[in-house]
């Protein structure tokens, strides 16, 4: 059995937006008893993470690392049609990934105690991002 849902999430700009609740609601309302929730973001300048949800410093530190690994405005970049953050956002998307899978059962995501699901906006400005959640059971 499978179900598919689409979510639209507005970001505030670079940083993380927790979407655990939105994904959990899809699972809770599903007719699928147990399986895998595959979460996919349909963009090339943002990504998805499962990381600690108890201490916001973890997410701030991850952003610091992403800025080091893929800095805005690097003169070596050729792709800058949409500004200094354009190529850096694409590179960061590769580092974070655009999909993840989470097991679920009995209407609940089977995340660990301190795990949360986050949409990572890699562009300086906010965007409306579309997420596809496919439940396979």
Secondary structure as the mmCIF struct_conf table of DSSP 4:
data_model
#
loop_
_struct_conf.conf_type_id
_struct_conf.id
_struct_conf.beg_label_comp_id
_struct_conf.beg_label_asym_id
_struct_conf.beg_label_seq_id
_struct_conf.end_label_comp_id
_struct_conf.end_label_asym_id
_struct_conf.end_label_seq_id
STRN STRN1 UNK A 2 UNK A 10
BEND BEND1 UNK A 13 UNK A 14
STRN STRN2 UNK A 15 UNK A 18
HELX_RH_AL_P HELX_RH_AL_P1 UNK A 20 UNK A 28
TURN_TY1_P TURN_TY1_P1 UNK A 29 UNK A 29
BEND BEND2 UNK A 31 UNK A 31
STRN STRN3 UNK A 34 UNK A 41
BEND BEND3 UNK A 44 UNK A 45
STRN STRN4 UNK A 46 UNK A 52
BEND BEND4 UNK A 53 UNK A 54
HELX_RH_AL_P HELX_RH_AL_P2 UNK A 56 UNK A 69
BEND BEND5 UNK A 70 UNK A 70
TURN_TY1_P TURN_TY1_P2 UNK A 72 UNK A 73
TURN_TY1_P TURN_TY1_P3 UNK A 75 UNK A 76
TURN_TY1_P TURN_TY1_P4 UNK A 81 UNK A 82
TURN_TY1_P TURN_TY1_P5 UNK A 84 UNK A 85
HELX_RH_AL_P HELX_RH_AL_P3 UNK A 86 UNK A 96
BEND BEND6 UNK A 98 UNK A 98
STRN STRN5 UNK A 99 UNK A 105
TURN_TY1_P TURN_TY1_P6 UNK A 106 UNK A 107
STRN STRN6 UNK A 108 UNK A 109
TURN_TY1_P TURN_TY1_P7 UNK A 113 UNK A 114
STRN STRN7 UNK A 115 UNK A 121
BEND BEND7 UNK A 123 UNK A 125
STRN STRN8 UNK A 128 UNK A 136
#
